[in-house]
């Protein structure tokens, strides 16, 4: 397994892997509403390639979001592993590397919608997201959070929204203004 940054040539294989993993209706899920018109965070879209063949066998992306209109965070997902490679540690490696890179880039928290027993081993918990809402149907037991900086999600509540809304927000708090300067343009 070789983990590297996602490249444009990976786009089609990633889409096939995501369709294989989540089905063609995946785009109708609430989490995809938060990704519309926003590029994934540069430097946090990773792929796993088979060391022998170079074939794509895993992908992970992180998306910028806002909680309660003013608290920046990341939305992890989707993460997908090729059917024949599941259970081999690729997903764990992608999550650990992605979360570590996010912290190094100055992000303070990560949210996701996923399986608590799986993501709990990486520190994700429902307790950090209890006052948060999603813009559509979601099983709130699967809305999990991880603090990359101690206290980053303490008392944070409100609707989770797409990063695109941030551009219109006056008086941006840290780290919003600095992050806007380094974020890729919306798609």
Secondary structure, DSSP 8 states (H G I E B T S, - for coil): -EEEE--GGGHHHHHHHHHHHH-GGGGGSHHHHTTTT--B-TT--EEEE-TTT--EEEEEEEEEEEETTTEEEEEEEEEEE-GGGTTSSHHHHHHHHHHHHHHHTT--EEEEES-HHHHGGGT-BGGGGTTEE-SS---GGGEEEEESSTTTTTT--EEEEEGGGGGG-SS--TTHHHHHHHS----
